[in-house]
Amino acid sequence: MEPAKLKKVAVVINSIILLLVFGHMLFFYNIDVPFLVAFSIPDACIYLIGFILIYFNKLRAYVWMVYCWVTLYTGVTTVCIGSGYGFHLYCFSLIPIFFVTEYISYKIKPRTMRAVPVGIVSAIFYILYTSYSTFYGPVLDFDQHHRTMFWSFNALIVFCFLIYFSNYLIKIIINSEEKLTQAAQIDQLTNLYNRHYMYEKLVTITNEDIQCVLAITDIDNFKRINDTYGHNAGDEVLRCVSEQISKECPDCEISRWGGEEFLIISYVPFAETITMMDNLRKKIESSHVNFETEEIAVTITVGIASRCSGQKPNEWIQIADNRLYHGKNNGKNCIVTGIDT
């Protein structure tokens, strides 16, 4: 999550907790527990200080402060009035927060929150104060008429926190997985599939015996473009050609196969693929790539091969590649569908 958005989320959560503190204060007043009414004052101050820490981007300090205070708060309230009111449940709401904070700390560095040891400390503290409360009973004696109702209220709040932060953690994991998948499959310069993805696709096609057509496209005289205009110009040519291929071959699988080569899998018949590739060739030839003050003329050569049943990916690629280089060696800027043509 971006720092600005994270800051907004922290403000919203801190505001909700502060409102909850005032609600607890009124509850303690109604059940006539003056000690916990007084204890709610520093409780409120903690979250007012939290707004200051959030404002100055001290989010790690804020998390540590809230963690320590909530742990203390759940212990004090449980020992004072017992576990029947559900204040001890707030300790559970900290668990997903530990792991979310550890992830955020890892992203922004340095990593200052270790979820597992912090969780273990919280678990030990929880066991100690709930055991004490269960064995000795609450320290304060008062009317417990509203105990069930308030236990349900606190349980609801804790479940809301658990659901929210668990959902947020899952979204983080899914987002990271999607980025890793994209990094593994997408060429960063052209935003086309990369060689690894496309080869796996070809293996799937041959294993499932799917009939389609393979075209390998190469930018003519690309080295001369780099030598004449520079590598930045070459990158711009690659981007522009990639965009043109994507535009002219909308229903195809397209990848940057390597350097200035592009591999295209067409799912339309062989004759239609030839027409589509020739239209692509003409579009690229008739347009120029604008780079700074230069207009760079670009042409492509294409080798096309349909797949024979039982043919392995490497054999299929080799046929299209041989046709491509036949075209490169015989004038360029052409479509080659067979060596004998």
N, C-alpha and C positions, 0 to 999 in steps of 0.2 A: 504494500500500500504506500502511496506517495505521502511524504511528511505532512503536507497541508491537509490532506484528507484524514490522515491519522490523528492530527491535532483536533479536527472537527469532531471525530468520533469520541476522542478522549473528553472533550468539553461536554458532549451530550451525555455520556456515561456518568461523568462526575456530577452533572446537574441532577440526573436521576437519583444518584446515591444521596446527594445532599437533601433532596426532597424526602427521600426515605428516612434520613436521619431525623428530620423535623417530625415526620409521622411517628417514628419510634418515641420521640420525646413526648409527644402528646399521649401516646399509649402509656408510657411509664407514669405520666402525671395522673392519668385516669385510674390506673390500678394502684396509685399511691405508693410509688417506690421513688422517694426523693433522691436517693443516691444515684440511681440510673438517670433521673432527670438531669442532675448536675453533671453526670458523666457524658451526657449527650452534648454538652457545651464544647468540651475539647474535641468531641467527635465531629461536630459541625465545623470547628476551626480547621481540622485536618483537611477537609474537602474545600474550604475556602482557600487554604494555602495551595491546594491542588490546582485551582484555577491560575494562580500565579506561576506555578511550575510549568503548567501547560503553555501559558502565554509566552514564557521565555524558553520554550522548547526543551525543557528538562523532563522529558517523558520517562526516561529511565528512573530518575529520582522520584518522580511521581508514582510510578508503579511500585517501587520498593517501599515508599512511604505507605501507600494504600495496603500493600501486602502485610506489612508489619502491624499496621493499625487494625485491619480487619481480623487478623489472627488474635490480637490482644482483645479486641472488642467481643468477638465470639466467646472467648474464654471467660471474660469478666461477666457478661450477661448470663451465660450458662451457669456459672458457679453461683451467681446471685439469685436467679429465679428458676433455675432448673432447665432441663432440656425439653420440657413439655411445650415451650413456646416457639421452638424451632430456630432460635438464634444460632445454635451450633451449625445449622445447615449452611450458613453463609460461608463456612470454611470450604465446602464443596465447590462453591462458585469460583473459588480461586484456581482450581485445578486447570481448566482450559486456558485461563488467563496466563498461567505460568508458561505454557507451551507456545501460545501466541506471542508472548513477550520474548521468549527465547528466539523464536524465528525472526522477529523484528530486530532484535539485538544483533543477530547474525547478519541480517541484511545491511544494517547501517554501521555496524562495527564501531567500537570493539564489543565482543560478545560478553555481556555482563550478567546475564541471567541463565542459570542452569536449572532447568525445570525439574529434573528428577530429584536432586538433593533438596531443593526448596520444597518440593512436594512431600518428601520424606519427613522433613522437619515439621511441616504443617500436620501431617498425619500423626506424628508422635505427640505433638501438642494437643491435637484434637482428642486423641485417646486418653491422655492424662486428665484434661479438664472434664470430659464427659464421664469418665470413670469416677472421678471425685464427686461430681454432682449426683451420679446414680447411687453411689455408696453412702454418701453423707446426706444427701438431699439438699435443696436450695438453702442458701445462707439466710435469705430474707423470707419472713413469714407474711403472707398477704392473701387477699382474696383471689382465687384462680378461676373465677367464673368465665372469663373470656379466653381461656388457654387454648381450647381446640380451634376456635375461630382464628386466633392470631398465629397458631402453628400452621394452619392452612394458608394464611396470607404470606407468611415467610417462605413456606415451601413453594408457593407459586412464583414469588420473586426469584428465588434461587433457580428454579427450573427455567425461568425466562433467561437468566444469565447463562446457564449451562447451554441451552439451545442456541442462543445468539452466538456465543464464542465458539462452540463446537462447529456450528455452521460456517462461521468465519474461517476457522482453521481448515475445514474441508475445502472451502473455496480457494484458500491460499495454495493448498496441495494441488488441486485441479489446475489452477492457473499456472503453477510451476511446471506441472506435467505437460501442459499445452505448449509452454514456451520451450521446454526441452525437446518435445516432439518436433516443433517448428524448426528449432535450431538443427536438429538431426536430418530434416527432410528438405529444408528450403535453402536455396542459394541466396546469400544476403545481398549481393549486388543486384541481381535481376528479379528477385522474389519469385523465381520459378523453382520447380522441384530440382533437387540436386541429383548427382549420378547414383548415389547409394539408393535413394528412394526409387528412381526409375528402373534400376536393375532388378530390385525386388518386385516391382510391378511386372516387368517382363517375365520373371520366373513364374509369377502367378498366372499370367496369360498363357504361357506355354504349358504349365501343369494342368490348367483347366481347358486347354485346347480352344481358346477364344480366337476367332478369326479377326484379324485387324491388319493394319498396314503400318510399317515403320519408315520414318523419314529422318535422315540425318542432314542437318543444315549447317553450313560453314560460311562464315563471313569472309569474303574474298579480300586478299591483300591486307589482312588485319595487322600483320607486323609492320607493314609500311605505314599504316595509319598511326600506330603507336610511335614509330620512329619520326614521322613528320610532324604530328600534332601533340605528341606526349601521351602518357598513360592515362591521364585524366580524361583526355578526349576519347581514348579507347574504351574506357569505362562507360562514357556517355553513349558511345555507339552501341555497346552491349545492351545497355538499358533500353535504348530506343528500338533496337531490333527485337528485343524481348517483348516489349509492348506491342509491336507490330505483329509478331507471331501470335501472341495471345488474342489480339483483335481479329486476325484473319482465320484463326483455327480455334473457334470457341468451344467446340465439343471434343477437343483432343487433350491428351496428357502431354505436357510439355516440360522439358528439363534442360538445364544447362549441363551439357554432357562433359564439357571440359574446355577450358580456354575460350575460344570463339565458336565452339561447336554446340549445337542444340539438337536434342533428340526429341522427336514428336511421334506419339502413337495416335494414329487415326483410326476411328471406328467406322468410317464410311467406306464404301467399296473402292477398289484400287483406282478405277478411272476417275471417280470423284476426288480422291486424294490427290491425284496428279493435277487436276484442275485447281484444287485449293492451293497446292504448293506453287503452281505457276502464277496464280493470282498474287500470292504472297511475294514471290520473286519480283513481279512487276511493280507492286506497291513500294517495295524497298528501293528498287532501282529508280523509280520516279520521284522519290522523296530524298531530302538531304537531312543530315544530322547537323543541327546548329550547335556549335560549341564556341563560346566567347564570340569572337568576330569572324569565325570560320564557318563555311558550309562544307561539310564533308560528304562526298558521294560514296554510297555504300551499295554493294551488290552481294548476292549470296549464291551458293551452289548447293544443290540438294540431291542426295541419293535416296531412292525409294525402293523398298522391298516388301512384298507381301509375305506372309508366313506360311510355310508348308507344314502340314500336320506332322507332329513328332519332332519338329525342328527345335533345337536347343537355343536359348537366348544368345549365346556367343556366336553361334552359326548364323543366326538371323541378323545380328548386328554387323557381322563381318561382311555379309552380302551387301547391305545398305552402305557400309563404309567403303567397300571396293567401288561401288557405283559413284559415290561422292567423289572419291579421288580420281576416278576416270574423268569426271566432269572438271575437276580442278586442273587436271593435266591437259585438258582439251578445250581451253578457251574460257572456262569459268562462267559465272552468271547464267547457269542453265539447270535444267531438271534432267536427271539421268534415271531411267527405269530399267536399264539393262546394259551390260557392257557392250553388246553388239549393236546398240542403237547409235 
